[in-house]
Amino acid sequence: MMTPATIQLIRLVFDESPRIPPVLFDQDGLSWILDSGLGPLLWHLLERYPERIPPGHAEYVKAANLSAYMLSSETFDRLNEMLDRAANIGCQVTLLKGVSVAQQWYPERHWRPMRDIDVLVNARDQPRFEKQLVELGYRQKSNYPPEFYVSHQHSMPFSHPIKNCWVEVHTALFRADTPAGQISAFKADVLRKVQTVVAGHAPGNVWRLSDELQLVYTAVHWATQLTLVGGIIPILDSLLILRKSRDRLDWDWILEACRNNTAARHLWLMLSYLERHGLYDIPRDIRHGLRNGRRVIGSIGQKMLHQIIDENMAARRQERLFNSDAMITVQWDTLLSDGAPIHKLLMQLPWRMLFPPRETGRYHPARHWRRLKNFLTRTLE
């Protein structure tokens, strides 16, 4: 099994392994690490082992680390502005995703790349909180029409024209009409009662998801919404949660949440991938507790999903047959769907790869028009 460059980097930084190969990363591996947002981790390694990066690349890594530091500082400055406003109007805010895990789990918060700021507020507080964003200069902007967000878990994203910052204001973790939205641990009444904890780093009433809920949420969000570039980041998030909260994680709560098959198979995929690369050993009782997830994915499906992660998230994709974004999405969604593994492998997957669902856009006229234009352009050059 070939270990992808990003996994090698994670292991070297967080395992403090003394066994380091003479030349750690080739050009393609370095490029993918930087594209994935892991430049700060690479810089941290370079400071300790300068000879492990090919000559001429140190300045690029240094620049990536500095850029990440500046962007992170700006992001948290913007976040604190919002939290100050929220405190002034008595609005409870729960931090989600990057702005939460970066401060809580990473040695340096800029090590965790972020595309935007995600916060969760009560539906009744949403208009008041969003009014504060407007007063700070944010405007709602999206390629989707307003109707798209009527039943969405967050309103239309906010963007600041000068500060280069995007904000998503959530009123739920997932859409209510999706399988993930049916997980009882993600229901609003559960979140309000016991599954958030006070975060003491910011002014006012600021909350985080509990460690247990954060782990399940990270796995489900990662598996539900396939992301190739940057898809390795939630895997690292989960690894840090598992390691740094190991002695206090309430696995009984986690396994109760994973009585839902969607949660079980998504968390199992995350844990089994970490185990595949020797980053985490799944305890026997946890393995047994997630048996529903294992059963639905199946051993062959699990190997295929691990391969998708290795070849498309943890490393740069190599062009080959049935390896387009649309085809990878079809394979991912089918293998992670509910149902018997043998039926998915022998019936659903071949059919969907030959006749992809409409949402992949494979047969959309606009796609064929773009392909024709590109072909003519190349021919006439």
Salt bridges, closest charged atoms under 4 A:
ASP15 OD1 - ARG243 NH1 2.67
GLU16 OE1 - ARG48 NH1 2.65
ASP28 OD1 - ARG316 NE 3.28
ASP35 OD2 - ARG316 NH2 2.70
GLU51 OE2 - ARG52 NE 3.10
GLU81 OE1 - ARG78 NE 3.40
GLU81 OE1 - LYS163 NZ 3.26
ASP118 OD2 - LYS97 NZ 3.63
ASP118 OD2 - HIS170 NE2 2.98
ASP125 OD1 - ARG128 NH2 2.87
GLU135 OE1 - ARG85 NH1 2.89
GLU168 OE1 - HIS154 NE2 3.43
GLU168 OE1 - HIS170 NE2 3.51
ASP177 OD2 - ARG175 NH2 2.90
ASP211 OD2 - ARG248 NE 3.15
ASP237 OD2 - ARG112 NH2 2.59
GLU256 OE2 - ARG259 NH1 3.44
GLU275 OE2 - ARG287 NH2 2.86
ASP310 OD2 - ARG276 NH2 2.68
ASP310 OD1 - HIS277 NE2 2.86
GLU311 OE1 - ARG320 NH2 2.63
ASP325 OD1 - ARG317 NH1 2.49
ASP338 OD1 - ARG265 NH1 3.84
